[in-house]
């Protein structure tokens, strides 16, 4: 396993929720990353944002790690959830809240 893959693996496994994104949660640098940040903030969950723009190696490494071609990428309890479209669809259907709840993550305003 490469050093970058080990770094990614460690981030994914040591944080309940981690979002690999362009920019930071406070300053997203793409609309898709921003949408996922808005959803997570709305749900009131704690998460770690990892800015993939800091390193080409990281940007490429996360795509290889997940076998998923686009950013952002959301991981919950070590499990790859998906990108912006999937997260948004799950959120709008109320599935994301249930998924987080199942994983033992308390969501603000969950039914």
ABEGO torsion letter per residue (X at the ends): XBAAAAAAAAAAAABABBBBBBEBAABBABAAAAAAAAAAAAAGBBBBBBBAAABAAAAAAAAAAAGBABOBBBBBGGBBAEBAAAAAAAAAAGAAAAAAAAAGBBBBGBX
